[in-house]
């Protein structure tokens, strides 16, 4: 935006120009606030019968067209088989003596909440204790319950606050559950449907952030008020202990009950990445100083600080992306002496970290491939050890330590996972201080990877930035510009697109002869906070430029050609593909746009949209809107005579995070201007688009069926390969 000491600082012609520019920006802002010109605004009425009738008609059109693909039924059945397979690795959470898991399969589409011991989990066929059958519960109560999570009171973990979602929405119903009796607690804690945060304070007290009535939510629709609620008392009598501002994203509370280190911390988030913290001492709230966008966590006698901006302390500047540690008592006394556990380089960034009792495990990205580094204090200094792991691929570590367990035998244990595009997921049990890992689980290979290969390449974006991307070649593919190719991207919220293994994608795409490319564009977290921040707000176009550069590189290297190049992205990635298909329509042959943001003039007024203004900017700010208006897909649909690639929009009626109106209205606007657009809206599923494996298989078959119809004939049905998972690959790209 323009700013100066006064108009007299400019010559007269410039003053007139500035006045004209200011008037134009003011008019633009006024138009941004005027919704009367939008003939499809009524499609934002999610449950209105008129809107739902329109959705049903679009769904029928879409199904009629895509189900005509000869391989549709077989693909859907095969994907469902993969998603329901019994050899999937159960994702677990350790609480006390048990590992907890939510399991979905053909017999239990909504899932079984269950638990087992580590000794059983080691077995090929563990014995699980089923705590709650969500399908049976839904039938008994006439509800479409899906799992929303559990907050348990340790170390016994007998009492848990279960979060149940109707159809996969973010809003949940909270009910107290007894894991010994395996039943809900009569007269226990219970909360109606809302976007709720709840934490145990003690066995008979919880902290609650929920919809308490008018004024209790932020503009983004999340809890603004935290109350302390005692067992046996009405919620209306709960005492308010913390309040955020209406303009904030959310108010939160974290309770650490580690013996000897008990701490309760309240927080307000002014924006998506910023936060202010207060430590509860008695009845007083003590501010915890930190950089506004840094993440601070207590860890026993220490405090960890993850930086998203450069930070100068006592004459030393720590670069953004660093992880620092200090003594907690010194920090609280205002005399912290910080030590870096990680500092980024041009190619290395921190993807995440986990803590055991005595060590910090660093998940490091090295040009988007994972490495693992262990940091441990020996009494005088912090030692560093790079753990021997497979490379390149994606690593994941999960500490098993439960600080509420006395003399915890798993204090230094962690789960180690590995995968890449051609290697099915494996899981091992590891301990700090050693490279030895005990294999626990391995998925079978669901497609024949022999002859396939993975490459990492780099494209040059419009401003000269070097942008990495992965290419997964099907067997026998050549650079002859005739391969059907799918380019996937996200590029937002500091989320990195690392290699993954998907039997479903392998069967539906790569094994049929499709090339898969995954773009690591700015806006993501592949190279740390700076990579993300380079494409924020008024610089959002850089993410689109990066994605376009990767697409151009695929064509220039003769990996594919525009008529056979499809693009796919979801949520923020839906905005990405929606924008680039309008900016460079001649470059793409098909678009799959999943649960997208598309009307960027109104995104901040719809559901959780206000919480993302730190990512995209404020459409009501003239300067921000000038940048947003240039790419907002809904406002940039070209006239009838322009040629666009055909596009499939997918969304969910129960998505209460990204409003389904984005996809509905964009499909309507494209269709009214004569462009090839289809919509499929699943009635359930929340922001994930599907509530169970049957819905996930159906949605994936629709998406890949659409791509094959638009980009060319697929290879015949691939063989039903069910190999044992190969050993993780080693070596370098």
Residue, then its C-alpha position, 0 to 999 in steps of 0.5 A: x500500500x501507498x504510505x508517505x509523510x504527506x501528499x506534498x512529498x510528491x509532485x502534483x502529477x504524482x499526487x493526482x495519480x495517487x488520488x486516482x489509485x486510492x479511489x480505485x482501491x476504495x471502489x475495489x474494496x466496495x465491490x469486494x463487500x458487495x455480494x448482490x452481484x453474485x447470482x449463485x450466492x444461494x448455493x452457500x446455504x448448505x442445507x437449503x433444499x433448493x441448494x441440495x436439489x441442485x447438488x443432487x442433479x450435479x451428482x447424478x450428472x457426474x456419476x452418469x459420465x464417470x461411471x461410464x469409464x469401463x474400469x470404474x467399478x473394478x477400480x472402486x472395488x480394488x481401492x476398497x479392498x486396499x483400504x480395508x486390508x487387514x495388513x494395514x499398520x494400526x496407528x496407535x497412541x500410547x497411554x499407560x499400559x496400552x496402545x490405542x487405535x481406531x480401526x476401520x474395515x469392511x465389517x466396521x466402516x465407522x470404526x472400532x476404538x480398541x486397545x492392546x499392549x505392546x507385547x501383543x502389538x509385536x505379534x502378527x495378529x495382536x489381540x485387541x480389546x474393543x472399547x467402543x463400536x462406532x457402527x453399533x453406537x450409530x445404529x443404536x442412537x440413529x446417528x452417523x457417528x464418526x471418530x473425533x478423538x479421545x482425551x483420557x485422564x492418566x495414568x489409569x486412563x479409565x475416564x476418557x472424554x470421547x469426541x464424536x462427529x456427525x458425518x466427519x464434521x469438525x464440530x463434535x459431541x463430547x461424552x465421558x467414557x469408562x474404559x473399564x466398564x466400556x460404557x458411557x458414564x451416566x451423569x458424566x461430562x457431556x457437551x453438545x455439538x460444537x467446535x470444542x476443546x476440552x482438557x482434564x484439570x483433575x479427575x473431577x474438573x475439566x477446562x472447556x472451550x466451546x460454544x457457550x452462547x452469543x459472544x463465546x466464539x471467535x470470528x473464525x467460529x472457534x472457542x473464545x472463552x475457556x471455563x473451568x467445569x466441575x463434575x456434577x455441576x451444570x455447565x452454566x455454573x462453570x467459571x470463566x478462567x480465560x478469554x481471547x479476543x473476538x478477532x482471534x482465531x482461537x483460545x486454548x489450554x494445555x495441561x501438563x500433569x507430569x509429576x513435579x512439573x505440573x503446568x497449565x498454559x492458556x493461549x490466544x492465537x491472534x492469527x493462524x501462526x501466532x500465539x500469546x501464552x500465560x502460565x497459571x500460577x495459583x489464580x494468576x496468569x503469568x505471561x510467557x515471553x516469546x516471539x509472537x510466531x514461535x512455538x513454545x513447549x515445556x519439557x520436564x526441566x526444560x523449555x523448547x522454542x521453535x522459531x518461525x522468524x529470525x530472533x535476536x537475543x543478547x546480540x546473537x541472531x537465531x535464524x527462522x527454522x531453528x529449534x532452541x532449548x533452555x532451562x525452564x526455571x531460568x526462562x521463567x526467571x527471565x534469564x534464559x540462556x538458549x542453545x540451538x538444537x537445530x539451525x537450518x541450512x540452504x537444503x536442510x529444514x526441520x520437519x518436526x521433533x519428538x521428545x523422549x525422557x532424555x532426548x530430542x529426536x529431530x525429523x530433518x528434511x534434506x532436499x525434501x527427503x527425511x533424516x533423523x538426528x538425536x540430541x541429548x544432554x550429557x550434563x555439560x553440553x548437547x551431543x548430536x548423533x545422526x541416526x542410520x536410517x533408509x534414504x531417501x524417503x519419508x521418516x516419522x518418529x513417535x515417542x512412546x514415553x508416558x510421563x505419568x508412568x512412574x519409572x516408565x520402561x518405554x521412556x527412551x522408546x519410539x516408533x520409527x516409520x519409513x516409506x517412499x513412493x515405491x516402498x510400502x510403509x514399515x514400522x519398527x520399535x527403536x530406542x535412543x542411543x542405538x541404530x538397532x530397530x525391531x521390525x514391528x509391522x510392514x504393509x504388503x505391496x499393492x502394485x508391481x513396482x518392478x521397472x518403476x523409478x523415482x527421480x527428483x528434478x528441479x524447475x526454475x520459477x518465474x523469479x528464478x527460484x529453484x523448485x524441486x519436484x518428484x517424478x514417479x515413472x511407470x514401468x517402461x515409460x519413456x520421455x516421448x511426450x506421450x505419457x499421461x501425467x498427474x501433477x499434485x501440489x499443495x503449497x500452503x500453511x508450511x506443509x511439506x509434500x514428502x514422498x508417500x506410498x499409496x496402494x490405491x494411487x498405485x493401482x488406479x494410476x501408476x500401474x495403469x501407465x500414468x506418471x505421477x509428479x509431486x511439486x514442492x512449491x513455495x507456501x509449503x514447508x519443504x525448506x522451513x518457514x522462509x519457504x512458506x513465508x515467500x508465498x504469503x498474502x500478497x505474494x501468493x502468486x509465487x506458489x502458482x508460478x512455481x506450480x506452473x514452472x513444474x508443469x512447464x518443465x514436465x512438458x519441456x523434458x518430454x515427460x508428457x504434453x499438455x493434452x495429457x497433463x492433469x493436475x490435482x489438489x485439495x483444500x489450499x491445493x484446490x485453490x492452487x489448481x483452480x488458480x493455475x487452470x485459469x492462468x495457464x489453461x493451455x498447459x493442462x488437459x484435466x483438473x481435479x479440484x478437491x474440497x477447495x477454496x475458490x471464492x477468495x472475496x468471501x472466504x473469510x466470511x465462510x466457516x473457519x475462513x477468518x482464521x486463514x487471513x494470515x495466509x491469504x490476506x484480508x479481502x476487505x483491505x484494498x491492498x490485499x484485495x488487489x493481489x487476491x483479485x488477480x488470482x481468485x478463481x471465482x472472480x476470474x472465470x473467463x467468457x464462453x469463448x475461452x478454452x479451459x481444461x475440463x474440471x471435476x470439483x469434489x466436496x462434502x456437505x458436512x465440511x465445516x472447515x472449507x465451505x462447500x459453497x466454494x466448489x458449488x458456486x465455481x462449478x455453477x459459474x463455469x457451467x453457466x459460461x459454457x465450460x466443462x465442469x462437474x461437481x460431486x458432493x459427498x453428503x458426509x466426510x467433513x473436510x476429508x471428503x469421505x467418512x469411511x473406506x467405502x466413501x473414500x474408494x468411491x471418491x477416488x474412483x470418481x477422481x481417477x476415472x475422470x482423469x483417465x477419461x480426459x487424458x487418454x486410455x489407461x492400460x488394462x486392469x493391472x494384476x492384483x499384486x500382493x507382494x510382501x513389502x520390500x526392505x526400505x531403499x537405501x542410498x542417494x537419489 
